[in-house]
Amino acid sequence: MRIVDPMLQELEHEMGSTRKLLERVPDNALDFKPHEKSMPLGRLAGHITEMLDWAVDIVKSDGMDMDPTKYKPFAPKSQKELLAAFDKSLAAARTAMQGAGNDVLMQPWTFKVMGKQVFQLPKAAVLRTWVFNHIIHHRGQLGVYLRLKNVPLPQTYGPSADEQGM
């Protein structure tokens, strides 16, 4: 069995739930911040989307050395732009992962910031933690933002209170 096969199933399941939540992002709330230290709703939704691009980089490279001064975060101007970017990034992540054999996924991948190593893990572990789990974490945050804006939440792992009419 290929390591990537159950990961692809998880990708499809989790990103289906993620897209349903992104479909609820209202254009008129992209600048909303629940706290002064929070990122704006649109930027948070953009961050969720851009993490799928990282899956391609993880499969195709040996690591990343991030320079925060050169980082250009994705902050969509509309829900339409957000969903188009999400769909494109998901397709690219899926394609990259489908082509990755066990030999590739067991290779080490290193994350650095300005030359200083933060972690090194097998690519399969980086995909699970730094992409999948990271997206799920921020998806939970996005759900709170949307709740604060009185946006009905979709089902994720079971019916939501909004879908049950509670």
C-alpha positions in Angstrom: 0.0 0.0 0.0 1.2 3.5 -0.8 1.4 5.9 2.2 -0.3 8.6 0.2 -3.5 6.6 -0.6 -5.2 7.1 2.9 -3.7 10.6 3.0 -5.5 11.4 -0.3 -8.8 10.1 1.2 -8.3 12.3 4.2 -7.5 15.3 2.0 -10.7 14.8 0.1 -12.8 14.4 3.2 -11.3 17.3 5.1 -11.1 19.7 2.2 -14.8 19.0 1.4 -15.7 20.2 4.9 -13.3 23.1 4.5 -14.8 24.3 1.2 -18.3 24.2 2.7 -17.1 26.6 5.4 -15.3 28.8 2.9 -18.5 29.0 0.9 -20.0 30.8 3.9 -17.4 33.6 4.0 -19.4 36.8 3.4 -17.8 39.5 1.2 -18.9 42.2 3.6 -16.9 40.7 6.6 -13.5 40.1 5.1 -12.0 42.8 7.3 -13.7 41.5 10.5 -11.4 40.8 13.4 -12.8 39.4 16.7 -9.8 40.7 18.6 -7.0 43.3 17.9 -4.4 40.5 17.8 -6.5 38.4 15.4 -6.0 38.3 11.7 -8.9 39.5 9.6 -11.5 37.0 8.5 -10.5 37.3 4.8 -6.8 36.8 5.6 -7.6 33.7 7.8 -9.7 32.2 4.9 -6.8 33.0 2.5 -4.3 31.4 4.9 -6.4 28.2 4.9 -6.3 28.2 1.1 -2.6 29.0 0.7 -1.6 26.0 2.9 -2.7 23.7 0.2 0.0 25.2 -2.0 2.5 24.1 0.7 1.6 20.5 -0.1 3.0 20.9 -3.6 6.2 22.4 -2.2 6.6 19.7 0.4 6.3 16.9 -2.2 8.6 18.6 -4.8 11.3 20.1 -2.6 13.6 19.2 0.3 12.5 22.1 2.4 11.8 25.8 2.8 13.7 28.7 4.2 11.1 31.3 4.9 12.0 35.0 4.9 9.0 36.7 6.5 10.0 40.0 4.9 9.4 38.5 1.5 6.2 36.5 2.4 3.2 37.7 0.4 0.1 36.4 2.3 -3.0 35.6 0.3 -5.9 37.9 1.3 -8.8 37.5 -1.2 -10.9 40.4 -2.1 -14.1 38.3 -2.4 -15.6 34.9 -1.7 -15.5 34.2 -5.4 -11.7 34.8 -5.5 -11.2 32.7 -2.4 -13.1 29.7 -3.7 -11.4 29.9 -7.1 -8.0 29.9 -5.4 -9.0 27.1 -3.0 -10.2 24.9 -5.9 -7.0 25.5 -7.9 -4.7 24.9 -4.9 -6.6 21.7 -3.9 -6.3 20.3 -7.5 -2.5 21.1 -7.5 -2.1 19.5 -4.0 -4.0 16.4 -5.1 -1.9 16.0 -8.3 1.4 16.4 -6.4 0.4 14.0 -3.7 -0.9 11.4 -6.2 2.5 11.3 -7.9 4.4 10.8 -4.6 5.6 7.3 -3.9 6.6 6.0 -0.5 10.3 6.7 -1.2 9.4 10.4 -1.7 7.1 10.7 1.3 9.7 9.2 3.6 12.4 11.7 2.6 13.2 14.4 5.2 11.8 17.9 4.7 13.3 20.8 6.5 11.6 24.1 7.5 13.8 27.0 8.3 13.2 30.7 9.0 15.9 33.0 7.9 18.4 30.1 7.9 17.5 28.7 11.3 16.0 25.2 11.3 12.6 25.0 13.0 12.0 21.3 12.2 12.8 18.4 10.0 10.4 15.5 9.5 9.6 13.0 6.8 7.5 14.6 4.0 4.4 12.4 5.0 4.5 13.8 8.5 4.9 17.4 7.3 1.9 17.0 5.0 -0.2 15.6 8.0 0.9 18.2 10.5 1.9 21.4 8.7 -0.9 21.1 6.0 -3.8 18.9 7.1 -3.8 19.6 10.9 -2.9 23.2 10.4 -5.8 23.7 8.0 -8.2 22.0 10.4 -6.9 24.2 13.3 -7.6 27.4 11.3 -10.9 26.0 10.0 -12.0 25.9 13.6 -11.0 29.5 14.1 -12.9 30.5 11.0 -16.0 28.8 12.4 -15.8 31.0 15.4 -15.3 34.1 13.3 -18.4 33.2 11.2 -20.4 32.4 14.4 -19.6 35.9 15.7 -20.9 37.3 12.4 -24.1 35.2 12.8 -23.3 33.2 9.7 -24.9 29.7 9.9 -22.3 27.0 10.1 -22.2 23.9 7.9 -21.8 20.3 9.0 -18.2 19.2 9.6 -18.1 15.9 11.6 -21.8 15.8 12.1 -24.8 18.1 11.9 -24.2 21.6 13.1 -26.6 23.4 15.5 -27.6 25.6 12.5 -28.5 22.6 10.4 -30.5 21.0 13.2 -32.4 24.2 13.7 -31.2 24.7 17.2 
